[in-house]
Amino acid sequence: MLIYVNNPHPEITYKQYQKLIKTLLLESEQNDLKLEQFERMIEGWFTDKDVHSNYNIVHFATPGVLKTQFYKNIYRYGQ
C-alpha cells in the first residue's frame, strides 16, 4: 500500500542523494533487509501516529528513524 501526502516532495541535492543511498545500503547490509521489509518500514513510518515529520525521504533515511522503524516493523515480528 502506497500512501501519498498530497505535497510534492522537495528536490534533493546530489550530495543528499549520495548520503541517502549510502545510509539505506548500510541499513540493508547490517540487518540483511529485503525490499519487502523496507516497504513495511516505509509504510510503518507513514502510519505511525508518533511520527511528527513532513515525511521527507531525507528524514526517513537517517539512522535514528531507520533503527526505530526496523524495531517497530521488522524486529519485533521476527522477520
Order of alpha helices (4+ residues) and beta strands (2+ residues): alpha-alpha-alpha-alpha
